[in-house]
Amino acid sequence: MTSGFTRTTPLPLYFRADGPPGAPPVLLLHGGPGAHHDYLYPQMLALADTYRMITYDQRGGGQSRTDDPDPVTWVTQVEDLAALVTEFALIPPTIIGYSWGALLAMLYAARAAKDSALVAPARLVLISPAPITKSWREEFEQNLLARGRSDVIQAMRTELQQSGLRESNPDAYRQRGFELSVAGYFSDPHRARDLTPFRVTGKVQQSVWTSLGEFDIRDELRAVRCPTLVIHGRQDPIPLASAEAAAECLSAELVVLDDCGHVPYVEQPGPLFSAIRDFLK
């Protein structure tokens, strides 16, 4: 693994690269916005046996945090991505985006379709893509809120509180607390284990979503011309209809994973990585 900071972006962004140096490069975009790359690892490193996996902490999160008072917007993120593509000579790039990262990949591809200054992607893999309209995002938020209040997750929280783990092993208690905080994303909340904890910079998350306004990018996606794979869990709190619409607009292959929520690299890693490898090769 090699790591460092970008030189050509307005704010130096932390990056890392894993896998054989001479292998085909793949750019991985994490979710959020306002999060950081490493919560996708170690599971996503399964692809590093064949590909040179390059990822980075997007502006405002992880080791790419900033004190700049100007808000981070979706345009900021697209411009950073464009600069990174050029700096790493990913001409053209193969992009794998997860959750918000998948939406960022779509926004970048749509911008590149009408701006020749940007390098259009060669291929896109969109895993559990964030909603492509404001209404589907609102539906997702309602779904996630309801799941967090489910009897199953409430019982798991009560079990943790009564376990005595807070006093006997504070680190394990915090780890389990984090896992329960994201359990609503899973088809089966009990699968939310052995996760890499992460934090979201709330100010950045809010400013990016605010910058999208009453967004609906379906028309923009119809102008994108590159092979695309969309992978979505049938039990994802993000509506399947959003992923289906994205696939339709992009003329993409759609793979729907059963017994899977928003985190297929934990819930269904076998089918996930099989679909990605078949598509990329």
C-alpha positions as a Markdown table, in Angstrom:
| # | Residue | x | y | z |
|---|---|---|---|---|
| 1 | Met | 0.0 | 0.0 | 0.0 |
| 2 | Thr | 1.2 | 3.5 | -0.9 |
| 3 | Ser | -0.3 | 6.7 | 0.4 |
| 4 | Gly | 0.1 | 10.5 | 0.4 |
| 5 | Phe | -1.6 | 13.7 | -0.6 |
| 6 | Thr | -2.7 | 15.0 | -4.0 |
| 7 | Arg | -0.7 | 17.8 | -5.4 |
| 8 | Thr | -3.1 | 19.3 | -8.0 |
| 9 | Thr | -6.3 | 19.7 | -6.0 |
| 10 | Pro | -7.0 | 23.1 | -4.3 |
| 11 | Leu | -6.9 | 21.2 | -1.0 |
| 12 | Pro | -4.4 | 18.3 | -0.7 |
| 13 | Leu | -6.5 | 15.2 | -0.4 |
| 14 | Tyr | -5.3 | 12.0 | 1.3 |
| 15 | Phe | -5.1 | 9.0 | -1.0 |
| 16 | Arg | -4.0 | 5.4 | -0.9 |
| 17 | Ala | -3.3 | 2.8 | -3.5 |
| 18 | Asp | -3.4 | -1.0 | -2.9 |
| 19 | Gly | -2.7 | -3.9 | -5.2 |
| 20 | Pro | 0.0 | -4.7 | -7.8 |
| 21 | Pro | 1.6 | -1.5 | -9.2 |
| 22 | Gly | 1.2 | -2.7 | -12.8 |
| 23 | Ala | -2.4 | -3.9 | -12.5 |
| 24 | Pro | -5.3 | -2.1 | -14.2 |
| 25 | Pro | -6.2 | 0.9 | -12.0 |
| 26 | Val | -9.6 | 1.3 | -10.5 |
| 27 | Leu | -10.7 | 4.4 | -8.7 |
| 28 | Leu | -12.9 | 3.7 | -5.6 |
| 29 | Leu | -15.2 | 6.5 | -4.3 |
| 30 | His | -16.5 | 6.1 | -0.7 |
| 31 | Gly | -19.9 | 7.1 | 0.6 |
| 32 | Gly | -20.9 | 10.0 | 2.8 |
| 33 | Pro | -20.6 | 12.7 | 1.9 |
| 34 | Gly | -18.3 | 13.9 | 4.7 |
| 35 | Ala | -17.0 | 10.4 | 5.5 |
| 36 | His | -13.7 | 8.8 | 4.8 |
| 37 | His | -12.4 | 5.9 | 2.7 |
| 38 | Asp | -11.3 | 3.3 | 5.2 |
| 39 | Tyr | -14.7 | 2.1 | 6.4 |
| 40 | Leu | -14.9 | 0.2 | 3.0 |
| 41 | Tyr | -11.8 | -1.8 | 4.1 |
| 42 | Pro | -10.7 | -4.4 | 4.5 |
| 43 | Gln | -13.6 | -6.0 | 2.6 |
| 44 | Met | -13.2 | -4.0 | -0.6 |
| 45 | Leu | -9.6 | -4.9 | -0.7 |
| 46 | Ala | -10.7 | -8.3 | -2.2 |
| 47 | Leu | -10.4 | -6.6 | -5.6 |
| 48 | Ala | -6.8 | -5.6 | -4.9 |
| 49 | Asp | -5.5 | -9.0 | -6.0 |
| 50 | Thr | -6.3 | -8.1 | -9.6 |
| 51 | Tyr | -6.6 | -4.4 | -9.7 |
| 52 | Arg | -4.7 | -1.4 | -8.5 |
| 53 | Met | -7.3 | 0.1 | -6.1 |
| 54 | Ile | -6.9 | 3.8 | -5.7 |
| 55 | Thr | -9.1 | 5.7 | -3.3 |
| 56 | Tyr | -9.1 | 9.0 | -1.4 |
| 57 | Asp | -10.7 | 10.9 | 1.5 |
| 58 | Gln | -13.1 | 13.3 | -0.3 |
| 59 | Arg | -12.8 | 17.0 | 0.7 |
| 60 | Gly | -14.0 | 17.7 | 4.2 |
| 61 | Gly | -13.7 | 14.2 | 5.6 |
| 62 | Gly | -11.1 | 11.9 | 7.1 |
| 63 | Gln | -7.6 | 13.1 | 6.5 |
| 64 | Ser | -8.9 | 15.6 | 3.9 |
| 65 | Arg | -10.6 | 17.9 | 6.4 |
| 66 | Thr | -10.5 | 21.6 | 5.9 |
| 67 | Asp | -11.0 | 24.8 | 7.9 |
| 68 | Asp | -12.0 | 26.6 | 4.8 |
| 69 | Pro | -15.3 | 28.4 | 5.6 |
| 70 | Asp | -16.6 | 28.1 | 2.1 |
| 71 | Pro | -19.2 | 25.2 | 1.9 |
| 72 | Val | -18.2 | 22.0 | 0.2 |
| 73 | Thr | -20.7 | 21.4 | -2.6 |
| 74 | Trp | -21.4 | 18.6 | -5.1 |
| 75 | Val | -19.6 | 20.8 | -7.7 |
| 76 | Thr | -16.5 | 21.0 | -5.4 |
| 77 | Gln | -16.5 | 17.2 | -5.2 |
| 78 | Val | -16.8 | 16.7 | -8.9 |
| 79 | Glu | -14.0 | 19.2 | -9.6 |
| 80 | Asp | -11.7 | 17.4 | -7.0 |
| 81 | Leu | -12.5 | 14.1 | -8.7 |
| 82 | Ala | -11.6 | 15.5 | -12.1 |
| 83 | Ala | -8.3 | 16.9 | -10.9 |
| 84 | Leu | -7.5 | 13.5 | -9.2 |
| 85 | Val | -8.3 | 11.6 | -12.5 |
| 86 | Thr | -5.8 | 13.8 | -14.3 |
| 87 | Glu | -3.1 | 13.7 | -11.6 |
| 88 | Phe | -3.1 | 9.9 | -11.5 |
| 89 | Ala | -3.3 | 9.7 | -15.3 |
| 90 | Leu | -6.5 | 7.6 | -15.2 |
| 91 | Ile | -7.3 | 8.3 | -18.8 |
| 92 | Pro | -10.0 | 7.2 | -19.0 |
| 93 | Pro | -10.9 | 6.1 | -15.5 |
| 94 | Thr | -12.7 | 3.0 | -14.3 |
| 95 | Ile | -14.7 | 4.2 | -11.3 |
| 96 | Ile | -16.4 | 2.1 | -8.6 |
| 97 | Gly | -18.7 | 4.2 | -6.4 |
| 98 | Tyr | -20.4 | 3.2 | -3.2 |
| 99 | Ser | -23.5 | 4.9 | -1.9 |
| 100 | Trp | -22.9 | 8.7 | -2.1 |
| 101 | Gly | -19.7 | 7.8 | -4.0 |
| 102 | Ala | -21.9 | 6.1 | -6.7 |
| 103 | Leu | -23.9 | 9.3 | -6.9 |
| 104 | Leu | -20.7 | 11.4 | -7.2 |
| 105 | Ala | -19.6 | 9.1 | -10.0 |
| 106 | Met | -22.9 | 9.7 | -11.8 |
| 107 | Leu | -22.6 | 13.5 | -11.3 |
| 108 | Tyr | -19.1 | 13.4 | -12.6 |
| 109 | Ala | -20.0 | 11.3 | -15.7 |
| 110 | Ala | -23.0 | 13.6 | -16.4 |
| 111 | Arg | -20.8 | 16.7 | -16.2 |
| 112 | Ala | -18.1 | 15.0 | -18.4 |
| 113 | Ala | -20.8 | 14.2 | -21.0 |
| 114 | Lys | -21.2 | 17.9 | -21.7 |
| 115 | Asp | -17.8 | 19.3 | -20.7 |
| 116 | Ser | -14.9 | 18.2 | -22.9 |
| 117 | Ala | -12.4 | 19.4 | -20.3 |
| 118 | Leu | -13.4 | 16.5 | -18.1 |
| 119 | Val | -12.2 | 12.9 | -18.9 |
| 120 | Ala | -15.3 | 10.8 | -19.4 |
| 121 | Pro | -15.2 | 7.5 | -17.5 |
| 122 | Ala | -14.4 | 4.2 | -19.3 |
| 123 | Arg | -16.7 | 2.2 | -17.0 |
| 124 | Leu | -18.8 | 2.7 | -14.0 |
| 125 | Val | -19.6 | 0.3 | -11.1 |
| 126 | Leu | -22.3 | 1.8 | -8.9 |
| 127 | Ile | -22.8 | -0.1 | -5.6 |
| 128 | Ser | -25.9 | 0.7 | -3.5 |
| 129 | Pro | -26.2 | 4.1 | -5.2 |
| 130 | Ala | -27.5 | 7.0 | -3.3 |
| 131 | Pro | -30.9 | 8.2 | -4.5 |
| 132 | Ile | -30.9 | 10.1 | -7.8 |
| 133 | Thr | -33.9 | 12.3 | -6.9 |
| 134 | Lys | -34.8 | 14.4 | -3.8 |
| 135 | Ser | -38.1 | 12.5 | -3.4 |
| 136 | Trp | -36.3 | 9.1 | -3.3 |
| 137 | Arg | -33.8 | 10.5 | -0.8 |
| 138 | Glu | -36.7 | 11.6 | 1.5 |
| 139 | Glu | -38.1 | 8.1 | 1.2 |
| 140 | Phe | -34.8 | 6.6 | 2.1 |
| 141 | Glu | -34.5 | 8.8 | 5.2 |
| 142 | Gln | -38.0 | 7.7 | 6.3 |
| 143 | Asn | -37.1 | 4.0 | 5.8 |
| 144 | Leu | -33.9 | 4.3 | 7.8 |
| 145 | Leu | -35.6 | 6.1 | 10.6 |
| 146 | Ala | -38.2 | 3.4 | 10.9 |
| 147 | Arg | -35.6 | 0.6 | 10.8 |
| 148 | Gly | -33.6 | 2.3 | 13.6 |
| 149 | Arg | -36.8 | 2.2 | 15.8 |
| 150 | Ser | -37.5 | -1.5 | 15.1 |
| 151 | Asp | -38.0 | -3.9 | 17.9 |
| 152 | Val | -35.0 | -5.9 | 16.8 |
| 153 | Ile | -32.6 | -3.0 | 17.0 |
| 154 | Gln | -34.1 | -1.7 | 20.2 |
| 155 | Ala | -33.6 | -5.1 | 21.8 |
| 156 | Met | -30.0 | -5.2 | 20.6 |
| 157 | Arg | -29.4 | -1.8 | 22.1 |
| 158 | Thr | -30.9 | -2.8 | 25.4 |
| 159 | Glu | -28.7 | -5.9 | 25.4 |
| 160 | Leu | -25.6 | -3.8 | 25.0 |
| 161 | Gln | -26.6 | -1.4 | 27.8 |
| 162 | Gln | -27.1 | -4.3 | 30.1 |
| 163 | Ser | -24.0 | -6.3 | 29.1 |
| 164 | Gly | -21.6 | -4.5 | 31.4 |
| 165 | Leu | -19.3 | -4.0 | 28.4 |
| 166 | Arg | -19.0 | -0.3 | 29.0 |
| 167 | Glu | -17.1 | -0.9 | 32.2 |
| 168 | Ser | -15.3 | -4.1 | 31.3 |
| 169 | Asn | -14.1 | -3.2 | 27.8 |
| 170 | Pro | -14.8 | 0.4 | 26.8 |
| 171 | Asp | -13.3 | 0.0 | 23.3 |
| 172 | Ala | -15.5 | -3.0 | 22.6 |
| 173 | Tyr | -18.5 | -1.1 | 23.9 |
| 174 | Arg | -17.8 | 1.8 | 21.6 |
| 175 | Gln | -17.3 | -0.6 | 18.6 |
| 176 | Arg | -20.6 | -2.3 | 19.3 |
| 177 | Gly | -22.3 | 1.0 | 19.8 |
| 178 | Phe | -21.1 | 2.1 | 16.3 |
| 179 | Glu | -22.3 | -1.1 | 14.7 |
| 180 | Leu | -25.8 | -0.7 | 16.2 |
| 181 | Ser | -25.9 | 2.9 | 15.0 |
| 182 | Val | -25.7 | 1.6 | 11.4 |
| 183 | Ala | -27.6 | -1.7 | 11.9 |
| 184 | Gly | -30.7 | -0.2 | 10.1 |
| 185 | Tyr | -28.8 | -0.3 | 6.8 |
| 186 | Phe | -28.6 | -4.1 | 6.9 |
| 187 | Ser | -31.1 | -6.6 | 5.8 |
| 188 | Asp | -30.5 | -8.5 | 9.0 |
| 189 | Pro | -29.3 | -6.1 | 11.8 |
| 190 | His | -27.4 | -9.0 | 13.4 |
| 191 | Arg | -24.9 | -8.8 | 10.5 |
| 192 | Ala | -23.7 | -5.4 | 11.6 |
| 193 | Arg | -20.5 | -6.8 | 13.1 |
| 194 | Asp | -16.7 | -6.5 | 12.6 |
| 195 | Leu | -17.2 | -3.2 | 10.9 |
| 196 | Thr | -14.6 | -0.4 | 10.5 |
| 197 | Pro | -15.9 | 2.6 | 12.4 |
| 198 | Phe | -16.1 | 5.9 | 10.7 |
| 199 | Arg | -17.2 | 9.4 | 11.4 |
| 200 | Val | -19.2 | 11.8 | 9.1 |
| 201 | Thr | -18.4 | 15.5 | 9.2 |
| 202 | Gly | -21.9 | 16.8 | 9.5 |
| 203 | Lys | -21.3 | 20.2 | 8.1 |
| 204 | Val | -19.9 | 18.8 | 4.9 |
| 205 | Gln | -22.7 | 16.2 | 4.6 |
| 206 | Gln | -25.3 | 18.9 | 5.0 |
| 207 | Ser | -23.6 | 21.4 | 2.6 |
| 208 | Val | -23.3 | 18.9 | -0.2 |
| 209 | Trp | -26.9 | 17.7 | 0.1 |
| 210 | Thr | -28.1 | 21.3 | 0.3 |
| 211 | Ser | -26.1 | 22.2 | -2.8 |
| 212 | Leu | -28.1 | 19.6 | -4.8 |
| 213 | Gly | -31.4 | 21.3 | -4.0 |
| 214 | Glu | -34.5 | 19.7 | -5.4 |
| 215 | Phe | -32.4 | 17.4 | -7.5 |
| 216 | Asp | -33.5 | 14.9 | -10.1 |
| 217 | Ile | -30.6 | 13.8 | -12.4 |
| 218 | Arg | -32.4 | 11.3 | -14.6 |
| 219 | Asp | -32.3 | 13.5 | -17.7 |
| 220 | Glu | -28.6 | 14.2 | -17.2 |
| 221 | Leu | -27.8 | 10.5 | -16.8 |
| 222 | Arg | -29.3 | 9.7 | -20.3 |
| 223 | Ala | -26.4 | 11.6 | -21.8 |
| 224 | Val | -23.8 | 9.3 | -20.3 |
| 225 | Arg | -22.3 | 6.8 | -22.7 |
| 226 | Cys | -20.2 | 4.2 | -21.0 |
| 227 | Pro | -20.6 | 0.6 | -19.8 |
| 228 | Thr | -22.2 | 0.6 | -16.4 |
| 229 | Leu | -23.0 | -1.9 | -13.7 |
| 230 | Val | -25.6 | -1.1 | -11.0 |
| 231 | Ile | -25.7 | -3.3 | -7.9 |
| 232 | His | -28.4 | -2.9 | -5.3 |
| 233 | Gly | -29.6 | -4.9 | -2.3 |
| 234 | Arg | -33.3 | -5.7 | -2.4 |
| 235 | Gln | -33.7 | -4.8 | 1.3 |
| 236 | Asp | -31.6 | -1.6 | 1.0 |
| 237 | Pro | -33.4 | 1.3 | 2.8 |
| 238 | Ile | -32.6 | 3.3 | -0.4 |
| 239 | Pro | -35.6 | 2.5 | -2.7 |
| 240 | Leu | -34.8 | -0.1 | -5.3 |
| 241 | Ala | -36.8 | 2.1 | -7.7 |
| 242 | Ser | -34.0 | 4.7 | -7.6 |
| 243 | Ala | -31.4 | 2.1 | -8.7 |
| 244 | Glu | -33.7 | 0.7 | -11.3 |
| 245 | Ala | -34.2 | 4.3 | -12.7 |
| 246 | Ala | -30.5 | 4.9 | -12.7 |
| 247 | Ala | -29.8 | 1.7 | -14.6 |
| 248 | Glu | -32.6 | 2.5 | -17.1 |
| 249 | Cys | -31.2 | 6.0 | -17.8 |
| 250 | Leu | -27.6 | 4.7 | -18.1 |
| 251 | Ser | -28.6 | 1.6 | -20.2 |
| 252 | Ala | -26.8 | -0.3 | -17.5 |
| 253 | Glu | -26.7 | -3.8 | -16.3 |
| 254 | Leu | -28.7 | -4.1 | -13.0 |
| 255 | Val | -27.9 | -6.8 | -10.4 |
| 256 | Val | -30.3 | -7.0 | -7.5 |
| 257 | Leu | -28.9 | -8.9 | -4.5 |
| 258 | Asp | -31.5 | -10.8 | -2.4 |
| 259 | Asp | -31.2 | -10.9 | 1.4 |
| 260 | Cys | -29.0 | -7.8 | 1.2 |
| 261 | Gly | -29.4 | -4.2 | 2.5 |
| 262 | His | -27.1 | -1.3 | 1.9 |
| 263 | Val | -23.8 | -3.0 | 2.7 |
| 264 | Pro | -23.3 | -5.8 | 0.2 |
| 265 | Tyr | -19.5 | -6.0 | 0.7 |
| 266 | Val | -20.4 | -7.4 | 4.2 |
| 267 | Glu | -23.8 | -8.9 | 3.6 |
| 268 | Gln | -23.3 | -10.6 | 0.2 |
| 269 | Pro | -19.6 | -10.4 | -0.7 |
| 270 | Gly | -19.5 | -13.5 | -2.9 |
| 271 | Pro | -22.2 | -12.3 | -5.3 |
| 272 | Leu | -21.1 | -8.7 | -5.2 |
| 273 | Phe | -17.4 | -9.4 | -6.1 |
| 274 | Ser | -18.4 | -12.0 | -8.7 |
| 275 | Ala | -20.6 | -9.5 | -10.5 |
| 276 | Ile | -17.9 | -6.8 | -10.3 |
| 277 | Arg | -15.2 | -9.1 | -11.6 |
| 278 | Asp | -17.4 | -10.4 | -14.5 |
| 279 | Phe | -18.2 | -6.9 | -15.5 |
| 280 | Leu | -14.7 | -5.5 | -15.3 |
| 281 | Lys | -13.0 | -8.3 | -17.2 |
